[in-house]
Amino acid sequence: MQPPPEWFIGKSTRDCGTGKHSRLRVSILTGCAAPSTGGALVESSCMKNLWAPWRMSYLRGESEAKDGCLFCRALEEAQSDESNLVLHRGARVLAMLNKYPYTNGHMMLVPAEHVPSLEDLPAEVMRELAALSQVALRALRSAYAPQGFNVGVNIGAAGGAGVPEHVHMHVLPRWAGDTNFMTTVTETRIVPEELAVTYRRLRDLMAELLMGGD
């Protein structure tokens, strides 16, 4: 069995409550759960944070190291839209999935211009960006019926931008309590959808919406 994470050291199983769901929480938190169990989003009374294990390779810096801007590369590699998770190519803006999402359906809207901030974008790009954000919201609402959204732009490294040299917009569906996806009180468990499934679902929905003129 792997040793427990540092934040768990000094805690006992009593700190996670009692019952079968508490035992499941402890097994996941101490690393002795089955691999399939570890793929779920889990809430525990020991840690009230969003547990997104598919982001760990990103946080450890283990993502594929490729030269240049990842957005410019996606813009240039039209033949690799599926592997680059590109959902839609507009005249000036593309929509793509975040490979390391915070929630299911975490989209990014990327202008073709390699500039660091919104004020550097021409007016026509801003118009297309705004219009595509509406399509993204409609597609996500149709696909997942979220209770809310985060839509925003992180500008500069200090502002939280992961790629500060190429401005982009995030569109994230949100649900009440989505920082504790396994709610043991109601015995509800949500397992994140595979990226490939999310990609196909949202790609097709966005194509339908855009073809319909919405």
N, C-alpha and C positions, 0 to 999 in steps of 0.2 A: 504494500500500500504506500502511496506517495505521502510525504509529510503534509500536514495541513498548511494552508497559506498563512503568512505572517500575521495578518489581522485576526486570524482565528485562534492563534496561540494564546493560552491563558483562559480561553472560554471552555465551558463544558457543554455536553449535549443538552443540559437543562436550559442553557441560554437560547436554544432554538426550539423550545417547547416540547410537547410530548405528542405521541400518536404516530401513525404510519407516515403522515406527510412530513412531520418533523424529522423522523428517521431518514426519509428521502432527502430532506434538505441537508442533514449532516453528512450523508454519504456523498452528496454532490460537492459540498463545500470542502470535504477532506480528501476528495479525489478518488474515492473508492466506488463511485457509482459506475454503472454500465455505460459504455460510450454513447449509446442511444439516449440515455437519460441526460448526459452532459450536453446534448445538443438542444435542450429545451431552455427557454427563458425562465429563470427561477427567482422567486421572491423568498426571502427568509427574514426572520426577526433579527438575525445577526447582521444582515447587510441589506439596506433598503435602496440599493442602486440597480440600475439597468445592467443586467449581466448579458453581455453580447460577446460570446466567446469567439465568433467568427471575426471580430476585430483584433484579436490578440496578435496575429501575425503582423498587422499594420502597426500596432503599438510597439511591437518588438523590433520594428524596422525590417521585417522579413519579407515585405512585398517585393515584387520583381523590380530589380534595379535596372532601369532603362534610362538612357540619356535623353535629355530634352524635356519639354513640357508634355505631360500626359494628355492634356486637352488638345494641344496642337497635333499630337500624334493621332489622337482619335479623329480629329477633323481631317487629317490627311489620309488616313487608312480607311477609305470608304468600303473596301472589300472585306474589312474585318469588323463590321458593325456588331455582329453577335458577340465575338470575343471581347470587344471593347465595351459591350453593354450599351451601345448607342440605340436609343429607342426611336429617334426621329431626327432627320436632317432638314432644317429649314434653309432659307436663302442666306441667313446671317447668324442663325443660332441653332445649336443642336441640343437635344435632350438625351441624357444618359443616366443609367443607374450608378449609384455609388457602390463600388465593389466592397466597401466595408461599411454597410449601412447601420444607422442608429435604430431605425425601425424598418419594417417591411415597406418596400416601395420608395425608399429614400432616393429622390431624383436630384440631378444637377442640370441646370440649364446654362449652356456654355456659349458665349458669343465667339464668333470666328476671330475677332481681333484679339491679339495677344497684348492686353493692356491690364494694368493692376487695379483700376478703379472705375466705378460707373461714370464718373464725369469725363472719362477719356473716350467713352463710346459715342458714336454718332447718334443723332436723334432717331434715324430709321432702325438702328439696332435696338435701341431702347424700346421702341414700339413693338418690334417683333418679340423681344424678351418678355414684355408685359403680356402680349397676346398668347405666347406659348405657356406662360405661367398659368393662365386661365385654363388652357387645354390640359395641362398637367394636373391641376386641381380637379377638373371634371373626371379625368381618367382614374385618378386615385380614389375619388369619392365613389365612383361606379364600381371599382374593383374591390375595395376594402371597407367601404362605409365607415371611414374614420369619424371620430367625434370632433376633431379639430385639425389644424395644420400649423406648422412653423414654416414660414416663407421668408427668406432673408439672404443677405449677402455679408460675408465676412471680408473686410477689406484690410489688407496688411497682416503680417504675422502676428503683431500685437492684438489685432482684432479677431484672431482665431482662424485666419485663412490657411488651409493646408497647402494651397498652391498660390501664394500671394502675388505672383507675377502675372497670373491670368485670372481675371475676375470671373466669378460664376455665381449663380443663384442656387440655393438649396430649397427644395420643396419636400417637407417631411410630413407624412400623415401622423396624427397623434390620437391617443385614446386616453380617457380618464384612467389613471392608475397604470399607465404603460411603463412606469419604472419598477413595477413589481408584477411581472407578467404571470407568475404563478401565485394566485391568491388562495392561500390554504383555507381561509374561512369558507369560501364558496366552492372549494375544491375545483378551481378552474385552472387549466394548464394550457398555455399557448406555445406551440412549437413554431419557430420561424420558417417561413417558406423558402425553399431553395431559390437561389438567385436566377437559375435558368427558367424556373417556372414563373417567377415574378417578371422576368424580362419578356417572355413570350406574351404573358397576359397584358402587360402595359403597352408593349409595342403594338399589339393588335388593336387595343382600345384607342390608343392615340391616333392610329391610322384611320379608324372608323370615324372618330370625332372630327379630324381634319378633313376627311373626304366629305363629311356631311356639312362642312362649313360652320361648325360650332366654334 
